[in-house]
Each structure stands twice: as C-alpha cells, then as structure tokens.
Amino acid sequence: MATSRKASRASHVESAPVLVPEGFKFGVATAGFQVEGGFNGPGEPGNNWQGWESLGRVEPSGIALDFWHHYEDHLDRVAAMGCNAFRMSVEWARVEPREGEIDSTALDTYAAVLDACRERGLEPLVTLHHFTHPSWLGEEFWLLPDSPERFARWVETAVSRLAANCTNWVTINEMNVLAFLSYLAGLFPPGRRLDASAAVTALDHLLTAHVLAYAVIHKLQENAVVGTNNCSMSIYEMDHVLTDVLSARSEGVGQEDLAEWLDERRAAHYRALGEVGAFEALVRRLASSSSTVLGGLGGMVASPASVIGRSVAAVYSSSHERALDVAQFDYYDPQVSRHVRLPGHKTAGGRGWSPGRRLWDDVCIPDGLISFARLAQVREAQLWVVENGMCNRVRRGRSYSRSDGWDRPRYLRENLAAVVDAIGAGVPVSAYYHWTLADNYEWGSFEPRFGLYGIDRERGLRWSDLDSMGCDSAGTYRQLIEGLRSGDRSVLQHS
C-alpha cells in the first residue's frame, strides 16, 4: 500500500501542469533614487531633482529607505519571499557627483550589492538610468545635442566596473514616461507642459542614447542581455513606436520604408486593443494630428526620418541589427484617457484638484496585461515584465483604502494569473518583477505606497511585516511563487 501511495504521488508530480517555464524569474523592482537615500542634501550627490527639492516644489527624498547602508537586510527579505531576481539601478549622480570625478568607492559599493544578490540566489537586473542624472548636467539634459554621447560614456564607466557582477541591463527606464512627464505633463523637472516638440526631441535623444549604450555594453560584455522598458500606454506614439523603431531593421524594413511600416504597426496596435470610448478615441486623434499641440508625437510615425532622425540614423548605422536582446515592459493602467480627471473629483482621503488622476486611483485591469504582453513581443526574444504594482495612499501616517476596494494580494494573484495565461497562449514571458519591495519615494512624495512591506515613516523608518493596507502581501507573493513553480494553479484563486 505504501509503495502504491508513493507511485501515486510521483505520478501526480510528473503530471503537474507547467505554469511558468523553468528558470522563470520572480523578482521585485527598485530604483536607486527611490530607495538609497543620501541625495540632494548638503554635501550629498545631487541629481536633476535637487532644484525642485531645494525650492520646496516636492518633498525631499532624504534618507528614502536607507538601502545604501542596509542593502543586505533588504535583500534578505527579497530572498525570503522565494525570489530569484532583483532589479536595481546604478545612480550616475552618485558615481560621478562632479563632472569628470568618478567615485570609485561608490562603484565598489554597487559591486558589493550585486555580489550580495548573487550570494542570496538573486540574479540582478541593473538599470543605468532610472529617471535621474547628475545635477551638473542640468534639468534640460535630454534636449542637449550631445546627451546621447554623454550617456554612452556613463554606461561605459559603469559597465566596465560592474560587468563581472551583472549580465542583465536596462539602459533607460521608461523613456516614454520620462519625456511625457518632463515635457507634456510638467510633473518631472524641468516641468514643461504641452511642449510636444521638446518631448519628441527628448525621445529622439533617449532612443539614440539607448542604441549607443547597447553597442557599448556588448563591446564590453559579449554575453550581456540588454533592453529598455516602456511603460504600457494605449497611445501608439507614446509607447510601441519606440521599440518598433529599434526593431524595424531586424524585421527587414529598410530606412526608406520605415514611415509606411510604422503606420501599419500603429493600425495593428489599435486593432489589438479593440473598441474604445469617445474620449480615448479623441486622445488618439490628438496624438496623431499635426494640427494640435500634441501633433509632434504623431510626426514620429508620419515622418520619422526628420522628427526622430538621429535615432533612426543610429539604428540603421549600428553594427547591431537590433539593439534589443530582450523585450521589456511595465504594466499598470495603460489607457491614457483614464489618467485625465476633472478637478474636484473624489479620491482616497478627500478630493483631487489636479486634472490628472492620482496613482492610488489607477484602474486595476489585469486582463489587459495579456494584450500588452502580445504587443510588446519582439521576434525571437524573451519578454520580461519588469514593473507591475498597485498603489494606495498614506498621508501623515494614515492609510486610506482604495476607492475600488482592491488590495495588493488580489492584485498579485490576478496579474500573475494574466502572466500565466499569456504564457499558456504562447507569449514568451520569462520574468516578472513586482513594483516594489517596500514603500519608497515616489517622485516628489512618500504618499503613494507600492510596497509589499509597509514603512512607518512617522516613527523612524520602521518596517512592518504587512503592507501599508494591513495585508500580508509579501506572504502572498511567497505563496504564489512557490505554487506557480510547482504547477499549482490553485494559488491564483481568491482566498
């Protein structure tokens, strides 16, 4: 009888469904400026947010999560969840606090962090630009003609020192968000609003910088895996046009045929997303119309040779047919029109008076992850979800529930169910990084909270085993990782 039970158990194990491929990366994503602490104060390295902090336009980042001094404790928590991957950034402002002065001690510390990852079975993914650059480059850095070459030199400095410790790289984080929030929404330095021309120039330079950085990394490290992650957006000109430009040459598209091909790709993008409401349709028309203030975005498809000419030239003159080894994307709420709300709207903890929707009001639509995973695919490349998370609000120590009733455990289950369904449908997803480990600095404020672990900032940076909504999100993620690796789909069901 005992032998029969053992055989039955063995048969059950052998027949367990494969929900994620072998070696699938489960991780958390972080960013240096948001967690390290020690930027923009007296005697500290300054980045492009220094002016806004000093003028009181945003809350100072201060000590953040003090990752710089306590990274081993943070990584212990990541490993304890069962993760095998960790995303972080190497901060240009810390390594080169003054032009031409490289802080080798800072690079040594980053190398030690990467070693600590390896010691805990965490494969590092390093971002080389996560929305920040040294303050001495100025807030308008990405409008400068030599910004791509300057960035490539920074990449050479960082990768030359860290290549022995890391092989997975993100050159530039969410270049579409960086340009949009800096030059259209006015929420990032330099704070311009509705300056489509500047936004397109910045995107052209960012794309060029990525192509140059890709070549630099592969010159230094042949086995490198290099990508750049867009934040998923429903408007083609704000998202997939960028990776399409990077991929066009490898798809057999000649430079003279690029505009026509991009136009076909835009049509396919909208077909894949299906029917939309009147406001979203209007936003799409505005983004593609040359007669509106946002029309400069549409020019990226209509005339890429002139509007984003530098990046197109860089792609077609590169010694690499495609400047992407892996497709990477971030997924929150992609529908652009939903991010506009009338002043005075209800929000968690009161009313919102800005025309933009706050992060804690983002709509949770896990099923959409499958559509955007399909759109983000690049032929013969793996696909990584390098950010996905849900926000809630904490103000002056008080935590507010989300108005839609969602909590983080549900968000984790339903988004990972979408990842599993995408894999089952043949989409080659091989990594998922949750944003983020613990409540951190969210670009001007500590009110938005995304952490699996809650942080009590009112009483001295105290970590909780629960998230800031009182849920055991870290425990849920641990359970999901264990279950999905073993083929147990029941972990995705609501408890």
C-alpha positions as CSV (number, residue, x, y, z in Angstrom):
1,M,0.0,0.0,0.0
2,A,2.8,2.4,0.9
3,T,4.5,1.7,-2.4
4,S,1.3,2.4,-4.2
5,R,0.8,5.8,-2.5
6,K,4.4,6.8,-3.4
7,A,3.8,5.8,-7.0
8,S,0.6,7.9,-7.0
9,R,2.4,10.9,-5.6
10,A,5.2,10.6,-8.2
11,S,2.6,10.3,-11.0
12,H,0.9,13.5,-9.7
13,V,4.2,15.4,-9.6
14,E,5.0,14.2,-13.2
15,S,1.6,15.3,-14.4
16,A,1.6,18.8,-12.7
17,P,1.0,21.5,-15.3
18,V,3.8,23.7,-16.4
19,L,2.6,27.2,-15.5
20,V,5.9,29.1,-15.8
21,P,9.0,28.0,-17.8
22,E,11.9,26.5,-16.0
23,G,14.2,29.3,-14.7
24,F,11.4,31.9,-14.7
25,K,12.5,35.0,-12.9
26,F,10.3,36.1,-10.0
27,G,11.6,39.4,-8.5
28,V,11.0,42.8,-7.2
29,A,11.9,46.1,-8.9
30,T,13.5,49.1,-7.2
31,A,15.3,52.3,-8.2
32,G,18.3,53.9,-6.6
33,F,17.0,57.4,-6.0
34,Q,13.8,56.0,-4.6
35,V,15.4,53.7,-2.0
36,E,19.1,54.5,-1.4
37,G,18.8,57.8,0.4
38,G,21.6,60.5,0.6
39,F,20.9,62.6,-2.4
40,N,20.4,66.3,-2.9
41,G,21.2,67.4,0.7
42,P,24.3,69.4,1.9
43,G,27.5,67.5,0.9
44,E,25.5,64.8,-0.9
45,P,25.5,64.0,-4.6
46,G,22.9,66.0,-6.4
47,N,20.6,64.8,-9.3
48,N,18.2,66.6,-11.5
49,W,15.6,66.7,-8.7
50,Q,17.8,68.8,-6.5
51,G,16.4,72.2,-7.6
52,W,12.8,71.1,-7.0
53,E,13.7,69.7,-3.6
54,S,15.6,72.9,-2.5
55,L,12.7,75.1,-3.7
56,G,10.1,73.1,-1.9
57,R,8.3,72.1,-5.1
58,V,8.5,68.4,-3.9
59,E,9.0,66.6,-0.7
60,P,12.8,65.9,-0.1
61,S,13.8,62.4,-0.7
62,G,16.0,62.4,2.4
63,I,17.1,59.1,3.7
64,A,14.5,57.3,1.5
65,L,14.8,53.6,2.6
66,D,18.5,53.9,3.5
67,F,19.2,51.0,1.1
68,W,22.7,52.3,0.7
69,H,23.6,51.4,4.2
70,H,21.3,48.4,4.8
71,Y,21.1,46.7,1.4
72,E,21.8,43.3,2.9
73,D,18.7,43.5,5.2
74,H,16.6,44.4,2.2
75,L,18.0,41.6,0.0
76,D,17.3,39.1,2.8
77,R,13.7,40.0,2.6
78,V,13.7,39.6,-1.2
79,A,15.3,36.1,-0.9
80,A,12.9,35.1,1.9
81,M,10.0,35.5,-0.4
82,G,11.4,32.9,-2.8
83,C,12.5,35.4,-5.4
84,N,15.4,34.6,-7.7
85,A,15.8,38.1,-9.2
86,F,16.3,41.7,-8.1
87,R,16.0,44.8,-10.1
88,M,18.0,47.9,-9.0
89,S,19.7,50.9,-10.5
90,V,23.2,52.3,-10.5
91,E,22.9,56.0,-9.9
92,W,25.0,58.2,-12.2
93,A,24.8,61.2,-9.8
94,R,26.4,59.1,-7.0
95,V,29.2,57.7,-9.2
96,E,30.0,61.0,-10.9
97,P,28.9,63.7,-8.4
98,R,31.0,66.3,-10.2
99,E,31.8,66.3,-13.9
100,G,34.8,64.1,-14.6
101,E,35.2,62.9,-11.0
102,I,34.4,59.2,-10.6
103,D,33.7,58.0,-7.1
104,S,35.4,54.5,-7.2
105,T,34.1,53.8,-3.7
106,A,30.5,54.2,-4.9
107,L,31.2,51.8,-7.7
108,D,32.7,49.3,-5.2
109,T,29.6,49.5,-3.1
110,Y,27.4,48.8,-6.1
111,A,29.6,45.8,-6.9
112,A,29.2,44.6,-3.3
113,V,25.4,45.0,-3.7
114,L,25.5,42.8,-6.8
115,D,27.7,40.3,-5.0
116,A,25.2,40.2,-2.2
117,C,22.4,39.5,-4.7
118,R,24.3,36.5,-6.1
119,E,25.0,35.2,-2.6
120,R,21.3,35.0,-2.0
121,G,20.4,33.4,-5.3
122,L,19.1,36.7,-6.8
123,E,20.0,37.4,-10.4
124,P,20.5,41.2,-10.7
125,L,18.9,43.3,-13.4
126,V,20.6,46.7,-13.4
127,T,19.1,49.9,-14.7
128,L,21.7,52.5,-15.9
129,H,19.3,55.5,-16.0
130,H,16.1,55.4,-13.8
131,F,14.7,59.0,-14.4
132,T,17.8,60.7,-12.9
133,H,21.1,62.1,-13.9
134,P,23.7,64.4,-12.2
135,S,22.5,67.9,-11.3
136,W,25.6,69.4,-13.1
137,L,24.1,68.2,-16.4
138,G,21.1,70.5,-15.8
139,E,17.3,69.7,-15.9
140,E,17.2,70.0,-19.7
141,F,19.9,67.4,-20.3
142,W,17.9,65.3,-22.7
143,L,17.4,68.3,-25.0
144,L,21.2,68.8,-25.4
145,P,22.6,67.6,-28.7
146,D,25.4,65.7,-27.0
147,S,23.2,63.9,-24.4
148,P,23.3,60.5,-26.2
149,E,27.2,60.5,-26.3
150,R,27.4,61.7,-22.7
151,F,25.1,58.9,-21.6
152,A,27.1,56.3,-23.6
153,R,30.3,57.4,-21.7
154,W,28.5,57.0,-18.4
155,V,27.4,53.5,-19.5
156,E,31.0,52.6,-20.3
157,T,32.1,53.8,-16.9
158,A,29.5,51.8,-15.0
159,V,29.6,48.6,-17.1
160,S,33.4,48.5,-17.2
161,R,33.4,48.2,-13.4
162,L,30.3,46.0,-12.9
163,A,30.3,43.6,-15.9
164,A,31.9,40.9,-13.7
165,N,28.9,41.2,-11.3
166,C,26.0,41.5,-13.7
167,T,24.9,40.5,-17.2
168,N,21.3,41.8,-17.4
169,W,20.8,45.5,-18.2
170,V,18.1,48.1,-18.7
171,T,19.7,51.1,-20.4
172,I,17.0,53.7,-19.8
173,N,13.9,53.2,-17.7
174,E,10.6,54.2,-19.3
175,M,11.9,56.7,-21.7
176,N,8.3,57.3,-22.8
177,V,7.2,58.3,-19.3
178,L,10.4,60.4,-18.8
179,A,9.6,62.5,-21.9
180,F,5.9,62.7,-21.2
181,L,6.1,63.8,-17.5
182,S,9.0,66.2,-18.2
183,Y,7.6,68.0,-21.3
184,L,3.9,67.3,-21.6
185,A,2.5,66.8,-18.0
186,G,5.1,69.0,-16.2
187,L,5.4,66.6,-13.3
188,F,9.2,65.9,-13.7
189,P,11.9,68.5,-13.9
190,P,12.1,70.8,-15.9
191,G,8.3,70.8,-15.6
192,R,7.3,71.9,-19.0
193,R,3.6,71.5,-20.1
194,L,2.3,70.5,-23.5
195,D,5.6,71.1,-25.2
196,A,5.3,68.3,-27.8
197,S,8.4,69.5,-29.7
198,A,10.6,69.2,-26.7
199,A,9.1,65.8,-25.8
200,V,9.8,64.4,-29.3
201,T,13.4,65.8,-29.2
202,A,14.0,64.2,-25.8
203,L,12.6,60.9,-27.1
204,D,14.9,61.1,-30.2
205,H,17.9,61.6,-27.9
206,L,16.8,58.9,-25.5
207,L,16.4,56.4,-28.3
208,T,19.8,57.3,-29.7
209,A,21.3,57.0,-26.3
210,H,19.9,53.5,-26.0
211,V,21.3,52.4,-29.3
212,L,24.8,53.8,-28.4
213,A,24.6,52.2,-25.0
214,Y,23.6,48.9,-26.4
215,A,26.8,48.9,-28.6
216,V,29.0,49.9,-25.6
217,I,27.7,47.2,-23.4
218,H,28.1,44.5,-26.0
219,K,31.6,45.7,-26.7
220,L,32.5,45.3,-23.0
221,Q,30.4,42.1,-22.4
222,E,29.6,39.8,-25.2
223,N,27.1,37.7,-23.2
224,A,25.1,40.8,-22.0
225,V,21.3,40.8,-22.1
226,V,20.3,44.4,-22.9
227,G,16.9,46.0,-23.1
228,T,14.8,49.1,-22.4
229,N,11.4,49.1,-20.9
230,N,8.4,51.2,-21.9
231,C,5.5,51.8,-19.6
232,S,2.5,50.4,-21.4
233,M,0.3,53.1,-22.9
234,S,-2.7,52.8,-25.2
235,I,-1.5,55.6,-27.5
236,Y,0.9,54.1,-30.1
237,E,3.0,57.3,-30.4
238,M,3.6,57.2,-26.6
239,D,4.7,53.6,-26.4
240,H,5.3,51.0,-29.1
241,V,6.5,53.3,-31.8
242,L,9.8,53.5,-29.8
243,T,10.5,49.7,-29.7
244,D,9.3,49.4,-33.3
245,V,11.9,51.8,-34.4
246,L,14.5,49.8,-32.6
247,S,13.2,46.5,-34.1
248,A,12.5,47.7,-37.7
249,R,15.8,46.8,-39.2
250,S,15.8,43.3,-37.9
251,E,12.3,42.9,-39.4
252,G,13.7,43.6,-42.8
253,V,12.3,47.1,-43.0
254,G,14.5,49.5,-45.0
255,Q,15.0,53.0,-43.8
256,E,13.1,54.4,-46.8
257,D,10.1,52.2,-45.9
258,L,10.1,52.9,-42.2
259,A,7.3,55.5,-42.1
260,E,4.9,53.2,-44.0
261,W,5.8,50.3,-41.8
262,L,5.3,52.3,-38.6
263,D,1.9,53.4,-39.9
264,E,0.9,49.7,-40.4
265,R,2.2,49.0,-36.9
266,R,0.1,51.7,-35.4
267,A,-3.0,50.3,-37.1
268,A,-2.2,46.9,-35.8
269,H,-1.7,48.3,-32.3
270,Y,-5.2,49.8,-32.2
271,R,-6.8,46.7,-33.7
272,A,-5.3,44.6,-30.9
273,L,-6.7,46.9,-28.2
274,G,-10.2,46.8,-29.7
275,E,-13.1,49.3,-29.3
276,V,-12.6,52.3,-27.1
277,G,-14.8,55.1,-25.8
278,A,-15.2,58.6,-27.3
279,F,-12.6,60.3,-25.1
280,E,-9.9,57.7,-25.7
281,A,-10.6,57.9,-29.5
282,L,-10.2,61.7,-29.2
283,V,-6.9,61.4,-27.4
284,R,-5.6,59.1,-30.2
285,R,-6.6,61.6,-32.8
286,L,-4.9,64.4,-30.9
287,A,-1.7,62.4,-30.6
288,S,-1.5,61.7,-34.3
289,S,-2.8,65.0,-35.7
290,S,-0.2,67.6,-36.9
291,S,-2.7,70.4,-36.2
292,T,-2.7,70.0,-32.4
293,V,-0.3,70.8,-29.6
294,L,0.3,67.0,-29.3
295,G,0.7,66.6,-33.0
296,G,4.5,66.4,-32.7
297,L,4.0,62.9,-31.3
298,G,2.2,61.8,-34.5
299,G,5.1,63.1,-36.5
300,M,7.1,60.2,-35.2
301,V,5.1,57.9,-37.4
302,A,4.4,60.3,-40.3
303,S,8.0,61.4,-40.8
304,P,10.4,59.5,-38.6
305,A,13.4,60.5,-40.8
306,S,13.0,64.1,-39.9
307,V,11.2,64.1,-36.5
308,I,13.3,61.4,-34.8
309,G,16.1,61.4,-37.4
310,R,19.0,60.9,-35.0
311,S,17.7,57.7,-33.5
312,V,16.6,56.3,-36.9
313,A,20.1,57.0,-38.3
314,A,21.6,55.4,-35.2
315,V,19.5,52.3,-35.7
316,Y,20.4,51.9,-39.4
317,S,24.1,52.7,-39.0
318,S,24.6,50.4,-36.0
319,S,26.8,47.3,-36.3
320,H,24.0,45.5,-34.5
321,E,20.9,44.6,-36.5
322,R,18.6,45.1,-33.4
323,A,19.5,47.0,-30.3
324,L,17.4,44.7,-28.1
325,D,18.2,41.3,-26.7
326,V,15.1,41.0,-24.6
327,A,11.7,42.8,-24.8
328,Q,10.9,44.5,-21.5
329,F,7.7,46.3,-20.5
330,D,6.0,47.8,-17.4
331,Y,2.3,47.3,-16.8
332,Y,0.0,49.5,-14.7
333,D,-3.1,51.1,-16.2
334,P,-2.3,51.7,-19.9
335,Q,-5.4,53.7,-21.1
336,V,-4.1,57.2,-21.4
337,S,-7.5,58.9,-21.4
338,R,-8.3,57.5,-17.9
339,H,-5.4,59.5,-16.5
340,V,-7.3,62.7,-17.0
341,R,-9.9,63.7,-14.4
342,L,-11.9,66.9,-13.7
343,P,-10.6,69.0,-10.7
344,G,-12.6,68.3,-7.6
345,H,-13.0,64.5,-8.3
346,K,-13.3,62.1,-5.4
347,T,-10.1,60.4,-4.4
348,A,-8.8,58.3,-1.5
349,G,-8.7,60.7,1.5
350,G,-10.7,63.5,0.0
351,R,-10.9,65.3,-3.3
352,G,-8.3,65.8,-6.0
353,W,-7.9,69.2,-7.5
354,S,-5.3,68.5,-10.2
355,P,-6.5,67.4,-13.7
356,G,-4.5,64.2,-13.5
357,R,-5.5,61.0,-11.8
358,R,-3.5,60.1,-8.7
359,L,-1.6,56.8,-8.7
360,W,-3.8,55.4,-5.9
361,D,-6.8,55.8,-8.3
362,D,-5.3,53.9,-11.2
363,V,-7.7,51.3,-12.5
364,C,-6.7,47.7,-11.9
365,I,-7.2,45.7,-15.2
366,P,-5.1,42.5,-15.0
367,D,-6.6,41.1,-18.2
368,G,-5.1,43.9,-20.2
369,L,-1.6,42.6,-19.3
370,I,-2.1,39.8,-21.8
371,S,-2.9,42.2,-24.7
372,F,0.1,44.4,-23.9
373,A,2.4,41.4,-23.5
374,R,1.5,40.4,-27.0
375,L,2.1,43.9,-28.3
376,A,5.5,44.1,-26.5
377,Q,6.8,41.0,-28.2
378,V,9.9,41.2,-30.3
379,R,10.6,38.4,-32.7
380,E,12.9,35.7,-31.3
381,A,13.3,37.4,-27.9
382,Q,12.1,36.6,-24.4
383,L,9.7,39.0,-22.7
384,W,10.1,40.4,-19.2
385,V,7.5,42.2,-17.2
386,V,10.0,44.5,-15.3
387,E,7.4,46.5,-13.3
388,N,3.8,45.8,-12.2
389,G,2.2,47.0,-9.0
390,M,-0.7,48.7,-7.3
391,C,-0.7,52.0,-5.3
392,N,-2.5,53.0,-2.1
393,R,-2.3,56.3,-0.2
394,V,-0.7,57.0,3.2
395,R,-0.9,60.6,4.4
396,R,0.7,61.8,7.6
397,G,0.7,58.2,8.9
398,R,-2.9,57.5,8.0
399,S,-3.5,54.8,5.5
400,Y,-6.5,55.1,3.1
401,S,-8.3,52.2,1.5
402,R,-8.6,52.3,-2.3
403,S,-11.9,53.5,-3.5
404,D,-12.3,50.4,-5.7
405,G,-11.8,48.0,-2.8
406,W,-8.7,46.3,-4.3
407,D,-5.9,45.1,-2.1
408,R,-2.4,44.0,-3.0
409,P,-2.8,40.2,-2.5
410,R,-5.7,40.3,-5.0
411,Y,-3.6,42.4,-7.4
412,L,-0.7,40.0,-7.2
413,R,-2.9,36.9,-7.8
414,E,-4.8,38.4,-10.8
415,N,-1.8,39.9,-12.5
416,L,0.2,36.7,-12.1
417,A,-2.8,34.8,-13.4
418,A,-2.7,37.0,-16.5
419,V,1.1,36.3,-16.9
420,V,0.3,32.5,-16.7
421,D,-2.4,32.9,-19.2
422,A,-0.1,34.8,-21.6
423,I,2.5,32.1,-21.3
424,G,-0.2,29.5,-22.0
425,A,-1.2,31.4,-25.1
426,G,2.4,31.2,-26.4
427,V,3.7,34.6,-25.3
428,P,7.4,34.0,-24.2
429,V,7.2,35.7,-20.8
430,S,10.1,34.6,-18.7
431,A,10.3,37.1,-15.9
432,Y,8.0,39.1,-13.6
433,Y,9.2,41.9,-11.3
434,H,6.8,43.4,-8.8
435,W,7.0,47.1,-8.1
436,T,8.1,47.3,-5.3
437,L,9.7,45.7,-2.2
438,A,8.8,48.4,0.3
439,D,7.1,51.8,0.4
440,N,9.6,54.2,-1.1
441,Y,10.0,57.7,-2.5
442,E,7.6,58.1,-5.4
443,W,9.0,61.1,-7.4
444,G,8.2,64.0,-5.1
445,S,6.2,62.4,-2.3
446,F,6.0,59.5,0.1
447,E,2.2,59.4,-0.1
448,P,1.9,56.9,-2.9
449,R,2.7,53.4,-1.5
450,F,3.5,50.4,-3.7
451,G,5.4,48.2,-1.2
452,L,5.0,44.6,-0.4
453,Y,6.2,45.8,3.0
454,G,4.8,48.9,4.7
455,I,7.1,51.5,6.1
456,D,6.1,53.7,9.1
457,R,8.0,56.9,8.4
458,E,6.3,58.8,11.2
459,R,8.2,56.7,13.8
460,G,11.6,56.3,12.3
461,L,11.6,54.2,9.1
462,R,10.1,51.2,10.8
463,W,9.3,48.2,8.6
464,S,6.1,46.2,9.0
465,D,5.7,42.5,8.0
466,L,2.4,43.7,6.4
467,D,1.9,46.2,3.6
468,S,0.5,49.7,4.4
469,M,-3.0,48.5,3.9
470,G,-2.5,45.8,6.5
471,C,-2.3,42.9,4.1
472,D,0.4,40.1,4.1
473,S,1.4,40.9,0.5
474,A,5.0,39.5,0.9
475,G,3.5,36.3,2.2
476,T,1.1,36.2,-0.7
477,Y,3.9,36.7,-3.2
478,R,5.9,33.9,-1.5
479,Q,2.9,31.6,-1.7
480,L,2.3,32.4,-5.4
481,I,6.0,31.9,-6.3
482,E,6.1,28.5,-4.6
483,G,2.8,27.4,-6.1
484,L,3.5,28.5,-9.7
485,R,6.9,26.9,-9.7
486,S,5.3,23.6,-8.6
487,G,2.5,23.8,-11.1
488,D,-0.3,24.5,-8.5
489,R,-2.7,26.9,-10.2
490,S,-5.0,27.0,-7.2
491,V,-2.7,29.6,-5.6
492,L,-4.2,32.1,-8.1
493,Q,-7.7,31.7,-6.7
494,H,-9.1,34.2,-4.2
495,S,-8.8,33.0,-0.6
